[in-house]
Amino acid sequence: MITESKVIELFCMADDFCKFFDSMMAKYTLKSTTGKATRL
């Protein structure tokens, strides 16, 4: 059975991953030279 504490733990793990992923994206993505975002 899924308890409330397990759901909270799952959301905390997802939040930690998102924070890590955002920091890695900021570190390793190419920066725009024009200042405008472009879409493919």
C-alpha positions, 0 to 999 in steps of 0.5 A: 500500500502506498502511504502518504510518507512514500508519496512525499518521499517520491516528490522530494526525489523528483524535486531533487532531480529537477534541481540537479537537472536545471543546474546541469542544463544551465552549465552545459547548454550553449548560450545564445549570441543574439540574446533571443531564443530560437526554436527549431 
